[in-house]
Amino acid sequence: MTPQARAAARKHLDTHPTALTSGAPEAIVSVQKIIGRLIEAGCSDVRRPACTQCGRLRLLVHLVPGGRICESCGAAARYRASVAVCRRCGKTRPCPARGVCQVCYYTHDAPKKTCTRCGRRAYCQFSARDGDRLLCIACRTRPTSACAYCGHSAPATANWPRGPVCKKCYARILDEPQSCHHCGKVRALIGNGGGQALCGTCSGHGTDYACTRCDHPGGAHARGLCYPCAIDDQLAQTLAVIPAEAADQLHQLRSAVADTGNGRSALQWLRQSNVRRLFIHLTATGKPISHAVLDDAFRAGHRTTAGHIRKILVAAGSLPPRDEHLAQIELRLGLVLAKHPQFDTVLRTYAHWSVLPRLRRRARTRPPTEHITEWARARIHSAARFLSWAEDRGHTLATVTQEHVDDWLAAGKSTRYNVRDFLVWATRRGYARDLLVPHRGKPDPAGLDEDTHWDVLQQCLHDDQLPLDVRVAGALVHLYAQPLSRLVALTGRDIRPHPEGDRLVLGLQPLPLPPPLDTLVKQLAYDHGIAAAPASVRLFQGSYPDRPMPVSTLQRRLNSYGIRAKPSRVTACLNLAHDLPPAVLASVTGIHVITAEQWHRRAAPDWSAYLAARRQAANSTASR
């Protein structure tokens, strides 16, 4: 210590003889350093003072009424003291930069320089972590620190009284408010005092992360507002440009968006500019929003947004439900015909007399899926591309020869083999010559080894840490070789009660559900203890009411927990085909009988290789 620090410590100890052992927060900095050195030397009689606001054992450098506080609490106090009305934007915010908030200062008042990484002119500083380069705020590498909650090293999203917090824990604490041990209010517990979790106000942080309008706890995400309040403001702003007679028709849409379970996603969706433009486009004529109006918006380029609004309106009851898979194929056909009007007759005939009838026949036996829609779209697009390719070379469908088809297949990707369906149809109808397109070669399916297959099945049946839908889907894939497209179509009516145990209808014959799979399926079908599952309830519910979970979503959920559906289904198909005849396999699993025969041939023992090797060995012996 310096002589001045030693003199100050001696004077403080003369005035407060118990300063080393009492833990009083009035101890000056030099005395606190003495206590720290004594603790490092192994002295157990001394006691380090704690911050009077956050309760952490830190160096207390600021003197306030009631004791001393640490540097973090002092900075938070100075930050709160600077709250005022920004003279540039007019918002009430901390204004540490001459009456201007930090956002306005960095945007307008701070000196602008050229960032050496992104090249844009902004407020830049030299960053030692990036090799002393002049970088803007967005390009600088953020320092990492250990999260006070999970312990992982990551950039700090906030510095709470408990310490730095990562992005994941920040969202989790705000979304899971609990009762404060000091004031009893339900708030986000971001502080710690006396070994108990405290809210922001009780821990001295200055903010309790509550909505400034409705006081909803843990919801101050969007400029001090919770998600419901922010969504309501955004809807009012979005619908302000809509005529009054048309705005009445969107009341159910507004309620459906406001009542969504994912406020962050809904708010981000509403803030997109294309959503606002689509609302203006839909209501400019003042007509009621119908499927035809949304189809026109789809053709105008608002494909994703129009589809999302359609699903919301159908779920809210504003629009009648329809078969979206067939409707999407017709819309895609219209886009293709608009791009290639010279092929209107042949492509429209092919779609309406070959593709769509097959999809309608299939829809009578099983619900349509995104896979079958993609199958039809790929066939129509392949036909249009082939006709355009032939036209560029001066040929029509009637003059195309086998050499042209071979050139088409050899010059592109394997997806060009999708044209086989169109050429077979054109040959049968007399539109083209007898053309041959071989089936696209497929690699042999790769499955799992038996031990891994049964280990994953046991995990799905008995691991309570997995989500319920993941357990049921994984068990049905491993046990009954079900594709994910069929699982998402299962409803409550597919569960049949039986005296010997419930049955699940996957094909023509109901299959028994062995324990504990029967209990898991009941838990998934019954909604929080309802006595009987309604016939319309879906085992794998999507984001919209009465809509199944997309196959891609279910596959991502399984993959996130280490369950690979495709190789698991291959192994299950081989096991079932080894024990069951093809007819029975097709009946109980719902696959086509031809597919069942293929699996049976693949699983059956083949003695041809053994006989050939034995014949070769006999010939070699005779030659000797």
C-alpha positions in Angstrom: 0.0 0.0 0.0 0.9 3.6 -0.4 1.6 5.6 2.8 -1.7 7.4 2.4 -3.6 4.1 2.1 -1.9 2.7 5.2 -2.7 5.8 7.2 -6.4 5.6 6.1 -6.6 2.0 7.0 -5.1 2.6 10.4 -7.4 5.5 11.1 -10.5 3.4 10.0 -9.4 0.5 12.2 -9.0 2.8 15.2 -12.5 4.1 14.7 -14.0 0.7 13.8 -12.1 -2.0 15.8 -14.3 -4.9 14.5 -14.1 -3.9 10.8 -12.0 -7.0 9.9 -14.4 -9.5 11.5 -17.9 -7.8 11.3 -18.3 -7.7 7.6 -19.7 -4.2 7.8 -20.2 -2.6 4.4 -18.7 0.7 5.6 -15.2 -0.6 5.3 -12.9 1.5 3.1 -11.2 0.1 0.0 -7.8 -0.3 1.7 -9.3 -2.3 4.6 -11.2 -4.5 2.1 -7.9 -5.3 0.4 -6.4 -6.2 3.8 -9.3 -8.6 4.4 -8.8 -10.1 1.0 -5.1 -10.7 1.6 -5.9 -12.3 5.0 -8.4 -14.7 3.4 -5.9 -15.7 0.8 -3.4 -16.4 3.6 -5.9 -18.8 5.2 -7.2 -16.6 8.0 -10.8 -17.7 8.9 -11.6 -15.1 11.5 -12.0 -12.2 9.0 -15.2 -11.5 7.0 -15.4 -9.9 3.6 -18.1 -7.2 3.4 -21.0 -7.6 0.8 -22.5 -5.1 -1.5 -25.5 -3.5 0.1 -27.5 -3.7 -3.1 -26.6 -6.9 -4.9 -25.2 -8.8 -2.0 -22.1 -10.0 -3.9 -18.7 -10.2 -2.3 -16.9 -7.7 -4.4 -14.6 -4.7 -4.0 -16.9 -1.9 -2.8 -15.7 1.3 -4.3 -18.8 3.6 -4.0 -20.2 5.1 -0.8 -23.9 5.5 -0.6 -26.4 6.0 2.3 -26.4 2.7 4.2 -23.0 1.4 3.2 -20.9 0.8 0.1 -21.7 -0.7 -3.3 -19.7 -2.4 -6.0 -18.7 -0.9 -9.3 -21.6 -2.7 -11.2 -24.3 -1.3 -8.9 -22.7 2.2 -9.0 -22.7 2.1 -12.8 -26.4 1.0 -12.7 -27.2 3.9 -10.4 -25.5 6.4 -12.7 -27.4 4.8 -15.6 -30.7 5.2 -13.9 -29.9 8.8 -12.9 -29.4 9.7 -16.6 -33.0 8.7 -17.6 -34.6 11.7 -19.4 -36.4 12.6 -22.5 -34.1 12.3 -25.5 -33.9 15.7 -27.3 -33.7 14.0 -30.7 -36.2 11.1 -30.7 -38.4 12.3 -27.8 -38.4 8.9 -26.0 -37.8 8.5 -22.3 -34.5 6.7 -22.1 -31.1 6.9 -20.4 -29.4 9.8 -22.0 -25.7 9.8 -21.0 -24.5 11.6 -24.1 -25.5 15.3 -23.5 -29.2 14.7 -23.4 -29.2 12.2 -26.2 -29.9 8.5 -25.9 -27.3 6.0 -27.0 -29.3 4.9 -30.0 -29.5 8.5 -31.4 -25.9 9.3 -30.4 -24.5 6.3 -32.3 -26.9 6.9 -35.3 -26.6 10.6 -35.7 -24.1 12.4 -33.4 -21.1 10.1 -33.1 -18.3 10.6 -35.6 -18.6 8.3 -38.6 -15.7 6.3 -40.0 -15.4 3.5 -42.5 -15.5 0.0 -41.0 -12.6 -2.1 -42.2 -14.7 -5.3 -42.2 -18.1 -4.4 -43.6 -17.1 -1.1 -45.4 -20.1 1.0 -44.2 -19.7 4.4 -42.5 -20.7 4.2 -38.9 -19.4 4.8 -35.4 -16.2 2.8 -35.3 -13.5 2.0 -32.7 -10.2 0.1 -32.7 -10.8 -3.5 -31.4 -7.8 -5.2 -29.7 -9.6 -8.6 -30.0 -9.7 -8.2 -33.8 -6.1 -7.2 -34.3 -6.5 -3.5 -33.6 -8.7 -3.0 -36.6 -11.2 -0.1 -36.9 -14.6 -1.8 -36.7 -18.2 -0.8 -36.1 -20.3 -2.0 -33.3 -21.8 -4.8 -35.4 -18.5 -6.2 -36.6 -16.5 -6.1 -33.3 -16.0 -9.4 -31.6 -18.0 -9.4 -28.4 -16.1 -10.6 -25.3 -17.1 -13.9 -23.7 -17.7 -14.6 -20.1 -19.0 -17.4 -18.0 -22.8 -17.2 -17.6 -23.9 -16.9 -14.0 -26.7 -19.4 -14.5 -25.4 -22.1 -16.8 -21.7 -21.6 -16.5 -21.1 -21.7 -20.3 -18.7 -19.2 -21.8 -20.6 -17.0 -24.3 -21.1 -13.2 -25.1 -23.1 -11.6 -22.3 -26.6 -10.5 -23.3 -27.0 -8.6 -20.0 -25.1 -8.0 -16.8 -27.5 -8.7 -13.9 -26.8 -8.5 -10.2 -25.9 -12.3 -10.3 -23.4 -11.6 -13.0 -23.3 -11.9 -16.8 -26.0 -13.9 -18.5 -26.0 -15.6 -21.9 -28.7 -15.2 -24.5 -30.4 -18.6 -23.8 -30.6 -18.1 -20.0 -31.7 -14.5 -20.6 -34.7 -15.6 -22.5 -35.4 -18.5 -20.1 -35.4 -16.3 -17.0 -37.7 -13.7 -18.5 -40.1 -16.3 -19.9 -40.3 -18.1 -16.5 -41.1 -15.5 -13.9 -41.4 -16.6 -10.3 -42.3 -15.2 -6.9 -39.6 -12.9 -5.4 -38.5 -14.0 -1.9 -38.3 -10.4 -0.7 -41.4 -8.5 -2.1 -43.5 -11.5 -3.1 -44.3 -10.2 -6.6 -44.1 -12.6 -9.6 -41.2 -11.3 -11.5 -38.1 -12.4 -13.4 -35.6 -13.3 -10.7 -32.4 -11.7 -11.8 -30.7 -11.0 -8.5 -29.5 -12.8 -5.4 -29.5 -11.7 -1.8 -28.8 -13.8 1.3 -28.9 -17.0 -0.8 -32.4 -16.2 -2.1 -33.5 -15.2 -5.6 -34.7 -11.7 -5.9 -36.3 -9.6 -8.6 -34.6 -6.6 -10.2 -36.1 -4.0 -7.9 -35.2 -5.8 -4.7 -31.7 -6.6 -5.9 -31.0 -3.0 -6.9 -30.9 -3.5 -10.6 -33.4 -0.8 -11.2 -35.8 -2.7 -13.6 -38.1 -5.6 -12.9 -38.6 -6.6 -16.6 -42.3 -6.1 -16.4 -44.6 -4.7 -19.1 -44.9 -0.9 -18.7 -48.6 -1.1 -19.8 -50.2 -4.2 -18.3 -47.5 -5.0 -15.7 -47.1 -8.5 -17.1 -44.1 -10.2 -15.4 -41.1 -11.2 -17.4 -42.4 -9.8 -20.6 -40.6 -6.5 -21.3 -39.2 -7.6 -24.6 -40.4 -5.1 -27.2 -39.5 -1.6 -26.0 -40.8 -2.2 -22.5 -44.0 -4.0 -23.6 -44.8 -7.6 -23.4 -45.6 -9.6 -26.5 -49.4 -9.4 -26.3 -49.3 -5.6 -25.9 -46.6 -5.2 -28.7 -48.6 -7.4 -31.0 -51.8 -5.4 -30.3 -50.0 -2.2 -31.2 -48.5 -3.7 -34.4 -51.9 -5.0 -35.5 -53.4 -1.6 -34.9 -50.7 0.0 -37.0 -51.0 -2.7 -39.7 -54.7 -2.6 -39.9 -54.9 1.2 -39.8 -54.6 1.4 -43.6 -57.4 -1.1 -44.2 -60.9 0.3 -45.0 -63.4 0.0 -42.1 -65.7 -2.3 -44.0 -62.8 -4.7 -44.8 -61.2 -4.4 -41.3 -64.4 -5.9 -39.7 -63.7 -9.1 -41.7 -60.2 -9.4 -40.2 -61.4 -9.3 -36.6 -61.0 -13.1 -36.2 -57.6 -12.9 -37.8 -56.6 -10.2 -35.3 -57.8 -12.4 -32.4 -56.0 -15.4 -33.8 -52.7 -13.6 -34.1 -53.0 -11.9 -30.7 -53.7 -15.3 -29.0 -50.8 -17.1 -30.5 -48.6 -19.2 -28.2 -45.4 -17.8 -29.7 -45.4 -14.1 -29.3 -41.9 -13.5 -30.5 -42.6 -15.3 -33.9 -45.9 -13.5 -34.3 -44.4 -10.1 -33.7 -41.5 -10.7 -36.1 -44.0 -11.8 -38.8 -46.2 -8.7 -38.4 -43.3 -6.4 -38.6 -42.3 -7.7 -42.1 -43.0 -5.2 -44.8 -44.5 -7.8 -47.2 -47.2 -8.6 -44.7 -48.3 -5.0 -44.6 -48.2 -4.8 -48.4 -50.3 -7.9 -48.6 -52.9 -6.6 -46.2 -53.2 -3.5 -48.4 -53.4 -5.6 -51.5 -56.1 -7.9 -50.1 -58.4 -5.1 -48.9 -57.9 -2.5 -51.6 -61.0 -3.6 -53.4 -63.1 -3.8 -50.3 -64.2 -7.4 -51.1 -64.3 -10.1 -48.5 -61.2 -12.2 -48.3 -61.8 -15.6 -49.9 -59.7 -18.5 -51.2 -59.9 -16.9 -54.7 -58.5 -13.6 -53.4 -55.7 -15.4 -51.6 -55.0 -17.4 -54.8 -54.6 -14.1 -56.7 -52.2 -12.9 -54.1 -50.3 -16.2 -54.4 -50.0 -15.7 -58.2 -48.9 -12.1 -57.6 -45.8 -13.3 -55.6 -47.0 -13.3 -52.0 -46.8 -17.1 -51.8 -45.5 -17.7 -48.3 -47.4 -14.8 -46.6 -50.7 -15.7 -48.5 -50.4 -19.3 -47.4 -49.8 -18.3 -43.8 -52.8 -15.9 -43.7 -55.0 -18.6 -45.3 -54.1 -21.1 -42.6 -54.8 -18.5 -39.9 -58.2 -17.6 -41.4 -59.2 -21.3 -41.9 -58.2 -22.1 -38.3 -60.1 -19.0 -37.0 -63.3 -20.0 -39.0 -63.2 -17.1 -41.4 -62.6 -19.3 -44.4 -64.0 -22.8 -45.1 -61.4 -25.6 -45.2 -60.3 -27.0 -48.5 -57.8 -29.6 -49.8 -54.8 -27.4 -49.9 -52.6 -30.1 -51.5 -54.7 -30.4 -54.6 -55.3 -26.6 -54.7 -51.5 -25.9 -54.5 -50.9 -28.2 -57.4 -53.5 -26.4 -59.5 -51.9 -23.0 -58.5 -48.4 -24.3 -59.4 -49.8 -25.5 -62.7 -51.1 -22.0 -63.4 -47.7 -20.5 -62.7 -46.1 -23.0 -65.1 -48.7 -22.3 -67.8 -48.2 -18.6 -67.4 -44.4 -19.1 -68.0 -44.9 -21.5 -70.9 -48.2 -20.6 -72.6 -47.3 -22.5 -75.8 -47.5 -25.8 -73.9 -50.9 -24.9 -72.3 -52.9 -27.7 -74.0 -50.6 -30.6 -73.4 -49.6 -29.7 -69.9 -53.1 -28.9 -68.8 -54.3 -32.2 -70.2 -51.5 -34.1 -68.6 -52.2 -32.5 -65.2 -56.0 -32.9 -65.2 -56.1 -36.4 -66.7 -53.1 -38.0 -65.2 -51.6 -36.3 -62.2 -54.7 -35.0 -60.3 -56.8 -38.1 -60.8 -54.1 -40.3 -59.2 -53.8 -37.9 -56.3 -57.6 -37.9 -55.7 -57.7 -41.7 -55.8 -54.8 -41.7 -53.2 -56.7 -39.2 -51.0 -59.6 -41.7 -50.6 -57.3 -44.1 -48.8 -54.9 -41.9 -47.0 -54.6 -38.1 -46.2 -52.4 -36.2 -48.7 -49.0 -34.9 -47.5 -46.4 -32.4 -48.6 -44.4 -35.3 -50.1 -47.2 -36.1 -52.6 -47.6 -32.4 -53.5 -43.9 -32.1 -54.2 -44.1 -35.3 -56.3 -46.8 -33.8 -58.5 -45.1 -30.5 -58.7 -41.8 -32.1 -59.8 -43.6 -34.1 -62.6 -45.3 -31.0 -64.0 -42.1 -28.9 -63.9 -40.0 -31.7 -65.5 -42.5 -31.9 -68.3 -42.4 -28.2 -68.9 -38.6 -28.1 -68.9 -38.4 -31.0 -71.3 -40.8 -29.4 -73.8 -38.9 -26.1 -73.5 -35.6 -27.9 -74.1 -37.0 -29.7 -77.2 -38.4 -26.5 -78.5 -35.0 -24.7 -78.3 -33.7 -27.5 -80.6 -36.4 -27.2 -83.1 -38.5 -30.2 -82.0 -42.0 -30.8 -80.8 -43.4 -33.6 -78.7 -44.4 -35.6 -81.8 -40.9 -35.3 -83.4 -38.8 -36.1 -80.3 -36.8 -39.3 -80.7 -35.1 -41.6 -78.3 -31.7 -40.0 -79.0 -33.2 -36.7 -77.8 -34.4 -38.2 -74.6 -31.0 -39.8 -74.0 -29.3 -36.5 -74.5 -31.8 -34.8 -72.1 -31.1 -37.4 -69.4 -27.3 -37.3 -69.8 -26.9 -33.6 -69.8 -28.5 -32.8 -66.4 -29.1 -34.0 -62.9 -30.8 -37.2 -61.9 -34.1 -35.3 -61.3 -34.5 -35.2 -65.0 -35.7 -38.8 -64.8 -39.0 -37.4 -63.4 -40.0 -36.8 -67.0 -40.6 -40.5 -67.4 -44.1 -40.2 -66.1 -45.0 -37.5 -68.7 -43.4 -39.4 -71.6 -45.2 -42.7 -70.7 -48.5 -40.8 -70.6 -47.8 -39.0 -73.9 -46.9 -42.3 -75.6 -50.0 -44.0 -74.4 -52.2 -41.1 -75.7 -50.4 -40.9 -79.1 -48.8 -37.5 -78.5 -45.3 -38.9 -78.8 -43.4 -41.8 -80.2 -42.5 -44.9 -78.2 -39.9 -43.4 -75.9 -38.1 -45.2 -73.1 -37.0 -43.6 -69.9 -35.5 -46.0 -67.4 -36.4 -45.8 -63.7 -34.0 -43.7 -61.8 -31.6 -46.0 -59.9 -31.8 -45.9 -56.2 -29.1 -47.0 -53.8 -29.8 -49.9 -51.5 -31.4 -48.6 -48.3 -29.0 -48.5 -45.3 -30.3 -49.5 -42.0 -29.1 -49.7 -38.4 -27.4 -52.6 -36.8 -29.7 -54.7 -34.6 -28.2 -53.6 -31.2 -28.5 -49.9 -32.0 -32.0 -50.4 -33.4 -33.3 -52.0 -30.2 -31.4 -49.7 -27.9 -33.1 -46.7 -29.5 -36.5 -48.4 -29.3 -36.0 -49.0 -25.6 -35.0 -45.4 -25.1 -38.2 -44.3 -26.8 -40.3 -46.6 -24.6 -38.7 -45.9 -21.2 -36.8 -42.6 -21.3 -38.9 -40.0 -19.6 -36.5 -37.2 -20.5 -37.6 -37.3 -24.2 -40.7 -35.4 -25.3 -43.8 -37.5 -25.5 -44.3 -36.9 -29.3 -40.7 -37.9 -30.0 -41.1 -41.1 -27.9 -44.3 -42.2 -29.7 -43.0 -41.3 -33.2 -39.7 -43.1 -32.6 -41.4 -46.2 -31.2 -43.8 -46.5 -34.1 -41.0 -46.1 -36.6 -38.8 -48.7 -34.9 -41.5 -51.1 -34.1 -43.9 -50.9 -37.1 -41.8 -49.3 -39.8 -44.1 -46.4 -40.3 -43.1 -43.4 -42.5 -43.3 -40.0 -40.9 -45.9 -38.9 -43.5 -48.3 -41.5 -42.2 -47.6 -40.7 -38.5 -48.6 -37.0 -38.8 -51.9 -38.1 -40.4 -52.9 -40.2 -37.3 -56.0 -39.0 -35.4 -58.0 -40.1 -32.4 -60.2 -42.3 -34.6 -57.2 -44.5 -35.4 -57.1 -45.7 -31.8 -59.5 -48.6 -31.4 -60.4 -49.8 -27.9 -60.1 -53.6 -27.4 -60.7 -55.9 -24.4 -57.1 -57.1 -24.6 -55.6 -53.7 -25.1 -55.9 -50.7 -27.5 -55.3 -51.1 -31.2 -53.8 -48.6 -33.6 -55.0 -48.6 -37.2 -52.0 -48.2 -39.6 -53.2 -50.4 -42.5 -56.3 -52.6 -43.1 -55.9 -54.5 -39.8 -55.6 -52.8 -36.4 -52.3 -53.5 -34.7 -51.9 -54.2 -31.0 -50.0 -51.7 -28.9 -47.7 -53.4 -26.5 -47.1 -51.8 -23.1 -45.8 -49.2 -22.4 -46.5 -47.9 -26.0 -50.2 -48.1 -25.4 -49.9 -45.7 -22.4 -47.7 -43.3 -24.4 -50.2 -43.2 -27.3 -53.1 -42.5 -24.8 -51.1 -39.7 -23.2 -50.4 -38.2 -26.6 -54.0 -38.5 -27.8 -55.8 -37.5 -24.6 -55.6 -33.8 -23.8 -54.7 -33.4 -20.2 -56.7 -36.2 -18.8 -59.8 -36.1 -21.1 -61.7 -39.3 -20.6 -61.8 -40.2 -24.3 -59.8 -38.8 -27.2 -62.0 -37.0 -29.8 -62.0 -38.4 -33.2 -60.6 -35.2 -34.7 -57.7 -34.8 -32.3 -54.3 -35.4 -34.0 -51.6 -37.3 -32.4 -49.0 -34.9 -33.8 -50.7 -31.5 -33.8 -49.2 -28.7 -35.9 -49.1 -24.9 -35.2 -52.6 -24.4 -36.5 -55.8 -26.0 -35.2 -56.9 -29.1 -37.0 -53.6 -29.1 -39.0 -51.0 -31.9 -38.6 -47.4 -31.3 -37.8 -45.3 -30.9 -41.0 -43.2 -34.0 -41.8 -40.1 -31.8 -41.9 -40.8 -30.5 -38.3 -41.3 -34.0 -36.9 -38.1 -35.2 -38.6 -36.1 -32.3 -37.2 -37.4 -33.1 -33.7 -36.4 -36.7 -34.0 -33.0 -35.8 -35.4 -32.4 -33.4 -32.5 -32.6 -36.3 -30.1 -30.5 -38.6 -32.1 -33.3 -40.7 -33.7 -32.8 -41.1 -37.4 -36.1 -42.1 -38.9 -35.0 -43.4 -42.3 -32.4 -46.0 -41.4 -34.5 -47.0 -38.4 -37.5 -47.7 -40.7 -35.3 -49.7 -43.1 -34.2 -52.0 -40.2 -37.8 -52.3 -39.0 -39.0 -53.2 -42.5 -36.4 -55.9 -42.9 -37.3 -57.4 -39.5 -41.0 -57.4 -40.3 -40.5 -58.7 -43.9 -38.4 -61.6 -42.5 -41.2 -62.8 -40.3 -44.4 -61.9 -42.2 -45.6 -62.8 -45.7 -45.9 -59.9 -48.1 -49.7 -59.9 -48.0 -49.8 -59.7 -44.2 -47.0 -57.1 -44.1 -49.0 -54.9 -46.5 -52.2 -55.4 -44.5 -50.9 -54.5 -41.1 -48.4 -51.7 -42.0 -50.3 -50.0 -44.8 -47.6 -50.2 -47.5 -48.4 -51.4 -51.0 -48.3 -55.1 -51.6 -45.6 -54.6 -54.4 -43.5 -52.7 -51.9 -44.0 -55.5 -49.3 -42.8 -58.1 -51.9 -39.7 -56.0 -52.5 -38.9 -55.9 -48.8 -39.6 -59.6 -48.5 -37.1 -60.4 -51.3 -34.6 -58.1 -49.7 -35.0 -59.7 -46.3 -35.3 -63.3 -47.4 -32.1 -65.4 -47.4 -30.6 -65.7 -50.9 -28.7 -69.0 -51.6 -27.7 -68.1 -55.2 -24.3 -66.7 -54.2 -23.6 -69.8 -52.1 -24.6 -72.2 -54.9 -22.5 -70.2 -57.4 -19.5 -70.3 -55.1 -19.9 -74.1 -54.5 -20.2 -74.7 -58.3 -17.0 -72.7 -58.9 -15.2 -74.6 -56.2 -16.3 -77.9 -57.7 -15.1 -76.9 -61.2 -11.7 -75.8 -59.9 -11.3 -79.2 -58.1 -12.2 -81.1 -61.2 -9.7 -79.2 -63.4 -6.9 -80.1 -61.0 
